[in-house]
Amino acid sequence: MSSESKSCRVKVPASTSNLGSGFDTLGLAVKLYATVELERSEDLGIRLADPAAAHPHLAKLISEAGEQFFRSTKAKPFGSRVHVSGNVPIARGLGYSATIRVGVLAGLSELGGARLSREKLLNLATELEGHPDNASPSLFGGFTVSGTVNGEIRCLHFPVPEQLKLVTLIPNFPIGTEHARKLMPASYSKADAAHGLNRAALITAAFSSGNLTALKGLFDDRIHQPYRQALIPALPSIIAAGEAAGALGGFLSGSGSAIICLALEEPQKIGKAMQRVLPDSEVMILTVDNTGYTVS
């Protein structure tokens, strides 16, 4: 795509983050997508093309990403109209805001000829998100482990076999990330901190080595799920139902409200078991996107 391009389309996978005790660190890209289309306009500013039909916070997500891009890259400002479509649920813990921010940043990089690396885009997206665990999977795909090292975001990523199914229960109510974060304590006991470190390390080793059966029993989190259960009282019962039906384990997706059980077989059976606990919900059987965002 040349620097003279007038438009581009960015397809961005959604994500699930934390994966139990990997708080703000671990993530998986999933095959749900937001499509962010950008078209150069004569007026300066990055604006939503159809704000009346959009989610109330979408225009703000887009304008803030545009401001961040031009401020951080020192690129010559230009205007763009943005159209968003896709099937990523909003405020369900599947990284909707990260998909939009990554889409806008990557799109502006293409239209402006900046050709920023995925690593640079991750740093920009993390400044907007406040943490890298959703932006990393959307950018790189697969299973991601990311954190801040000497002021830069470092991300390691690994492909995940199609065999792994993410049985995703999506309740009919949203949960705001900021509200969910306020429920967490300011400090933890030595025992809970050590337990969290152990589980996050074991989960990382299982995914990076491809030994997915080793994930069984690793999602008994003590870092955020016990505190966020106040927002989803049925959380432990839903996970227990999924595990009883054959899941490797289950966890709250991000800050919720979606709940995911990982499965190597019989995902439909697991989904039905989870949904029996919370009938007013939708079940999606997802797999991991190993590519990350794409531009056309």
N, C-alpha and C positions, 0 to 999 in steps of 0.2 A: 504494500500500500504506500503510495507516494505521499510526500509532505503536503501535496496540494489537494489531498482528499477532502471532499465536501461532506461526507457522511460515513458512518461506520456502525456496525452492530456488534455488541459484546454480549456473549452468552455466559452467564456466571452460575456455577453450581451453588446450591445452598449447603449448609453444614450443620453438624451437631458438635457441640463442644463439651469440655470437661471430662466426659466419659467416666463418671464417678469422681474419683479423687484427683484427676488431672486438672485441677481448677485453673482457668485462664491459660492453660498450657497445651492440652491435648485436643485434637479435633479430627473429624472425618468429613470429607466432601461427599454429598449425597446427590443422587440423580433427581433432584428437583431444580428448576432453573428460573432465574430472572433474566430477561432480555432487555438490555439497555441500548436504545438506538439514539445516536447523536447526529444532528445535522447542523452544519455551520449556519449562522444567521448574521445579518448585517448589524444587529444591535449587540452591544457588549452584554455580558452576563450569561450565566448558565441557567436556563429556565425550563421548567416542566412544560411540555407542549399542551397537556390537557389537565390542568390543575383541578378543574371542577369535578372530574371523574376519578380523582386519585385519593389515596389514603392521606389523611390530614397532614402527616409529618413528612410525606414524600418530597414535597417541594423544598423543605428545609434540608433534608439529607442531600439532595442534589446540589443546591446552591452552596452548602458548606464544603462539599467535595470539590466543587469548581474553584472556590476561593483557596482551598488548601493546595490544589494543584498549581495554580498560577503563583501563589505566594512562595511555595517551596522550590519550584523549578525555575523561577525567573523567566518563564516563557512569555513571549509577547501575547498579551490577552486577546482573545477573540470570543465572539458570542456563539452560543449553541443552544438549540432547542432539543429537549430530551423527551423521549417517549419510553415508557416502561411497561412491560408485559411479563407474563409468566405465571407459575403455579406455586411459588414459595409462600406458605402461610405467614401471616403477619403476627408478631408478638406471641409466637408459639415455641421459641427457643431453637429455631432452625436458621438463624443467621440472616434474616431478611435485610436488616440495615447494612450488613457487610456486603451482601450481593450488590446492593445499589451503589455503595461507595466504591467498591472495586470496579463495577461497570463504568461509572462516570470517570474515575481516575484513568483506567485503561483506555477508555474511549478518547479522552482528551489527549492522552499521550500519543495515540495514533493520529488523530486529526491535526495535532500541532507538530507532528514529526519528531517528538522528543524521544520516542522509542525507549521508554524507561524499562529497566529490567524488572522482573517480578519481585526481586529483593527490594528494589527501591519503591515499587508500588506498595509492598507490604509495610514498609516504614511509614509511608504516607497514610495508608488505611488505618494502621494501628494508632497513629496520632488522633485520628477521628474517632475510632472505636474505643480507645482506652485500653485495649488488650488485643493480642494477636490471634486468639484461638479460633475465631470465626473467619477472619480475613485470610489466614494461612491456607486452610483447605480450599477456599474459593479461588485462590491464586494458583496453588500448586497441585491440587487434587490429592486423593489418597488419604492416608493417615499422616497427620502432621504433629510435630512436637516443636513448639516455638516459645521464645522468651527474649527478654532484653539482655544483651551482653555488651557492656561498654558503650551504651547509648544507641546501639543498633539492634534491630530485631533479627535474631538468628532462627532459621527454620530448617528442620530436617524432615523429609517427607518420604513415604514408602508406599508402593502400590499395594492394594488389597484385593484378594481374589473375588471374582464375581460370586463365588460360592457363598460368601457371607451375606446374609440378609439382615436388614435393619427393619424389624417389625415395629412400626411407628404408630403409636396411639395418639391421636390429635384431639384433645378435648374441645368443646365448643366455646371455651372461655380463654381470653388472652392473659398473659402475665407480663408486666413491665419489668425490664431488667433492673432499673434503678430501685424499684420497690423490693424486688427479690434480693438485691445485694444488701439492703438495709437490715434484713433479717439475720444476716450472718454475724457471728461474734467478732470482737476486735482481737481476741487472742485465743489460743488453743492449749490444751494440756500437752505435755510431752508425749503421752501415750497416743493421743489422737494425731499429733503431728507426725510421729514415727509411722503410724498406721497409714496415713495418707501418702507419705513418701514411698513406703513399701508397695502400696497398690499402684501408684502412678508408675513406678519403675517396672513392676511386673507386667502391667498392661503394655507399656512401651516395648518391653522385650518380646512379648507375645506377638504384637503386630509387626515389629521390625524383622523378626525371625521367620514370620509366616506360620508360626505354631498357634493357630487360632483356637484349638481346643484348650490351650493353656489359659484362655481368658475366663474359663469357668471359675466362679467364686471370687472374682477380683473386683466386683462393683459394690461392695458393702462400704459405702462412703461414710466418712465422719466429718468431712470438711464443709459441705454446703447442703446436702440433701436433707439431713435431719432438721435443719432450720427452715428450709423452704417447704417442708411438708405441711406447714401451716396453711400454705396456699393451695395445696393439693392433698387433702387428708388421705385419699385413697392410694397415694403413691406406693407405699410398701406392699399393699394388697395386690395392686396391678402387676408389680414386678414379680411378686411371689407366684401369681397365677401364670405368668409367662414362663417362669423357671420350672414350675410344676409340669407345664406342657412341653418342656424340652429345650427352652432357651439356655444359652450359655450364661446369661445374666442380663440385667436391665438397669437403666439409669434414667434420671431426669435429663432431658436434652437441653443443654444450656441452663437457663434459669426457668425453663418451662414455657408453656404448659405441656408440651409434647413429652411422651415417655417412650423410650426405645428399648426393646429387647433384641439382643443379637442372637442369630440362629444359623446353624449349618444345615438344618433339615426341618421339615414340617412348619414353615412359617405361617401358613394359613391357620393351622391348629393353634399356634401360639397367639396369633392375633385375635382369634375368637375368644380364647381364654381371657386375654387382657380386656377385651371389650365387654365381656360379661360383668366385670367388676365396675366398669364405667360405661353404661350403654349409650349415654349421650355423647358420643365421640365417633371419630372416623379412624379407620385403620388403613395405613399404606404400607406395602411391602417394598422397601427401597433397597438399592445396592449402592456401592461406593463409586463415585466418579473419580477416575485416576488421572484425568487430564487437567483439571482446573479451567480457568476462563479461556474462551476462544474468541477471536476477532474475525469478522468478515466484512 
